[in-house]
Structure formats: C-alpha cells, structure tokens
Amino acid sequence: MKTLFLTILSVFSLNFLMANDIETLEGDASKDNFKKINNRAFAPGEKLTYRLSYGFMDAGEAVLTVNKTSKKVRGRELWRVRGVGKTISAFEWFYKVHDVYESYMDAEGLFPWMFIRRVNEGGYKIEQDYVFYQHKKIVDNGKGKKFRVPNMVQDMISAFYYARTLNFDNAKMNEVFLVNVFLDDELYPTKIRYKGKEIVKIRKGKFRCHKFVPVVQEGRVFNSEDDLTIWITDDGNKIPILAKANIKVGSLKMHLVKWENLKNSMARIK
C-alpha cells in the first residue's frame, strides 16, 4: 500500500515552487469566477492526530494541520494544509514510513493552487510538485506535462478539508457524494455512498457519526464496498473519526486520538 500515510515537504523545494510559480499565477483576478464555499467546519489553528492500527498494534501516526500563510495567488488568501505520516513502534524496524502531503488552498473557495508531495515508504519514493492554474482549469505536474481538469478540482490533502464542508444533514440512504481529485497525473472522480447514522466507540469515547462507504470502481484499490468504511462526526466539524479497511493480510484501522482548536463542539456522547 504505497500511499498508506500522509507525505513530507522539503523546505527548499517549497521555496523553489513559491518563487518560480506564484508570479505566473498572477493576472487579472477580477475575471475569476470561483464559488465561495460556506465553511463552518474548520479554521486555521486546527490540528488532528490519528493512529493507524494493524490488528491490536499501533503501526503509524498521521497529523493534519491548518495554518494561515502570507502567500497569495491572484490576490486571494491562502491557507496551508498539511498532513504528515510516519510509522511508530516496532514497525519502524522493518518498514519505515515518512510522508507529507502539503497544499496551499484557497481560503474562500477551498481548492488548491499548489500541491507538494513527498513519500518515502520502505524505500519507495514519490516527489510531486503540482501547480493548479484554477482560473485556466489546468494542472502543471512540474515535469513538462499539463492536464485539463474540472473547475475547482482538488488534490489529495485539500479534498480531505473540502469534503468536510458538504452538507450531510438531509442526506438520504445510499445517496452518493462526489469530489474530483487530481492525483498521479490522473483525474479521480472520488465518490462515497451515505449509509446512515451510527454511534461509534473509539479510545476517546462514543460519538454520533455519519457512515460512508466508497463507490467502488473497477481497477481501484478496493474490490467491494465492504472493504472500507468511514465514520464522520455528526456535528459542525464533520471530522473523519474512524476508518476501517480490509486487506489481504488482515485489517487496518485509522482512528482519531487527539484534536486541538476545533471550530465546533464534538458530538461526543457522555
């Protein structure tokens, strides 16, 4: 599972990207026609910490943060959203992971302008520096290729936050939600199916949640909807609090273990 965790950014590569691509993104911003997202789910300062468990053992940790930045594109404010993942405990000895996904996301439209990915998983490495020309509906992969994409397309990390602004309050059983994600030089129309409400118990207690499963597409990671289940808190934060995945050699579980500076109260049951 080559993209099991979130990814890291070299400061030098980030500075290079910002210095060389911000200027080319500038232009007449008055011609931009982007939808403003009504975001009541999160704000700069939020920090989420997850544990990845394999069986009864904690195998890894992922930390996701949102921060303001002084950088702007076409006069628009940017937030830096970042996910860092690494192996922990005994797993460090035989399969070391250190990954980072980092996105410079439009503060109003919640779509990316730049995306940096650094993956190092047991010697398997990925380095990506994408520039999203959202006003032109083009993504430049930094390696001489450009791709046409839908309006306000997402990257791997910005999609996590954009999806939290979707309205699940009146969702119907088996209703499908779509988020377009550009990854590995390819567009992924990512779909999840709503499966109702459940109470979920994790280490931090019991929580009211919405339940989702992926809409499986041929050739993708999962073979059936039973292979992955995701629970999202039934509150204003809409935080993915638990995910369970079935794999050939067992099962994986990603669960929330710590949260800081949330915008809303958690749907915890006392």
Residue pairs with C-beta under 8 A, 6 or more apart in sequence:
1 247
2 119
2 121
2 124
2 126
3 99
3 119
3 121
3 126
4 52
4 60
4 85
4 97
4 121
4 252
5 52
5 60
5 62
5 85
5 86
5 87
5 97
5 99
5 121
6 62
6 63
6 64
6 83
6 84
6 85
6 99
6 100
6 101
6 157
7 83
7 84
7 85
7 99
7 100
7 101
7 102
7 117
7 118
7 119
7 126
8 84
8 98
8 99
8 100
8 118
8 120
9 82
9 100
9 102
9 116
9 118
10 118
13 116
13 118
13 127
13 129
14 102
14 116
17 114
17 116
17 129
17 131
17 142
18 71
18 114
21 114
21 131
21 140
22 71
22 73
24 131
25 73
25 74
25 113
25 131
25 133
26 73
26 74
27 74
27 135
29 74
29 75
29 76
31 135
32 74
32 76
32 135
34 106
34 108
34 109
34 111
34 134
34 152
35 109
35 152
36 108
36 109
37 108
37 109
37 110
37 162
37 165
38 165
39 110
39 165
40 165
40 236
40 263
40 264
41 161
41 164
41 165
41 236
41 237
41 238
41 263
41 264
42 66
42 161
42 164
42 237
42 262
42 263
43 66
43 261
43 263
44 66
44 67
44 68
44 79
45 66
45 67
45 260
45 261
46 65
46 66
46 259
46 260
46 261
46 262
46 263
47 63
47 64
47 65
47 66
47 258
47 259
47 260
47 261
48 63
48 64
48 65
48 239
48 256
48 258
48 259
48 260
49 61
49 62
49 63
49 64
49 256
49 257
49 258
49 259
50 61
50 62
50 63
50 64
50 254
50 255
50 256
50 257
51 58
51 60
51 61
51 254
51 255
51 257
52 58
52 59
52 60
52 61
52 62
52 85
52 252
52 253
52 254
53 59
53 252
53 253
53 254
53 255
54 91
54 250
54 251
54 252
55 250
55 251
57 89
57 90
57 91
58 88
58 89
59 87
59 88
59 89
59 91
60 85
60 86
60 87
60 88
60 91
60 97
61 85
61 86
61 88
62 83
62 84
62 85
62 254
63 83
63 84
63 85
64 81
64 82
64 83
64 157
64 160
65 81
65 82
65 83
66 79
66 80
66 81
66 161
67 79
67 80
67 81
67 82
68 77
68 79
68 80
69 78
69 79
69 80
69 104
71 78
71 104
72 78
73 104
73 106
73 113
74 135
76 106
76 107
76 108
76 109
77 106
77 107
77 108
78 104
78 105
78 106
78 107
78 113
79 104
79 105
79 106
79 107
80 102
80 103
80 104
80 105
81 102
81 103
81 105
81 157
81 158
81 160
81 161
82 100
82 101
82 102
82 103
82 157
83 100
83 101
83 102
83 157
83 160
84 99
84 100
85 97
85 98
85 99
85 100
86 97
86 98
86 99
87 95
87 96
87 97
87 98
91 97
95 121
95 122
96 120
96 121
96 122
97 120
97 121
97 122
98 120
99 118
99 119
99 120
99 121
100 116
100 117
100 118
101 115
101 116
101 117
101 155
101 156
101 157
102 115
102 116
102 117
102 157
103 112
103 114
103 115
103 116
103 155
103 156
103 157
103 158
104 112
104 113
104 114
104 115
105 111
105 112
105 113
105 158
105 161
106 112
106 113
106 134
109 134
109 152
110 158
110 161
110 162
110 165
111 132
111 134
111 152
111 153
111 154
111 158
111 162
112 130
112 132
112 134
112 154
112 155
112 157
112 158
113 131
113 132
113 134
114 129
114 130
114 131
114 132
115 128
115 129
115 130
115 132
115 155
115 156
115 157
115 158
116 128
116 129
116 130
117 126
117 127
117 128
117 129
117 130
117 156
118 126
118 127
119 125
119 126
119 127
128 141
128 142
128 184
129 141
129 142
130 139
130 140
130 141
130 142
130 155
130 182
131 139
131 140
131 142
132 138
132 139
132 149
132 153
132 155
132 182
133 139
133 140
134 151
134 152
134 153
137 148
137 149
137 150
137 151
137 153
138 146
138 147
138 148
138 149
139 146
139 147
139 149
139 153
139 182
140 146
141 147
141 185
145 185
147 182
147 185
147 187
149 180
149 182
149 187
150 180
150 187
153 180
153 181
153 182
153 187
154 162
154 179
154 180
154 181
154 182
155 181
155 182
155 183
156 181
156 183
159 179
159 181
159 190
160 240
162 179
163 177
163 179
163 238
164 232
164 237
164 238
164 239
165 238
166 177
166 238
168 194
168 210
168 232
168 234
168 238
171 177
171 194
171 210
172 194
173 194
173 195
173 196
174 193
174 194
174 195
175 193
175 194
176 191
176 192
176 193
176 194
176 215
177 191
177 192
177 194
177 212
178 189
178 190
178 191
179 190
179 191
180 187
180 188
180 189
180 190
181 187
181 188
181 190
182 188
190 214
191 214
191 215
191 217
192 212
192 213
192 214
192 215
192 230
193 212
193 213
193 214
193 215
193 225
194 210
194 211
194 212
195 211
195 212
195 213
195 229
196 210
196 211
197 208
197 209
197 210
197 211
197 234
198 209
198 211
198 231
199 206
199 207
199 208
199 209
199 269
200 206
200 207
200 209
200 231
200 241
200 242
201 207
202 241
202 242
202 255
202 256
202 257
203 255
203 257
204 256
204 257
204 268
205 268
205 269
205 270
206 268
206 269
207 231
207 233
207 234
207 241
207 266
207 267
207 268
207 269
208 233
208 234
208 235
208 267
208 269
209 231
209 232
209 233
209 234
209 241
209 242
209 267
210 231
210 232
210 233
210 234
210 238
211 229
211 230
211 231
212 229
212 230
212 231
212 232
213 225
213 226
213 228
213 229
213 230
214 220
214 222
214 225
214 227
214 228
215 225
216 222
216 223
216 224
216 225
216 227
222 228
222 245
226 246
227 245
227 246
227 247
228 243
228 244
228 245
228 246
229 243
229 244
230 240
230 242
230 243
231 240
231 241
231 242
231 243
232 238
232 239
232 240
232 241
233 239
233 241
233 266
233 267
234 267
235 264
235 265
235 266
235 267
236 263
236 264
236 265
237 262
237 263
237 264
237 266
239 256
239 259
239 262
239 266
240 256
241 255
241 256
242 253
242 254
242 255
242 256
243 253
243 254
243 255
244 251
244 252
244 253
245 251
245 252
245 253
245 254
259 266
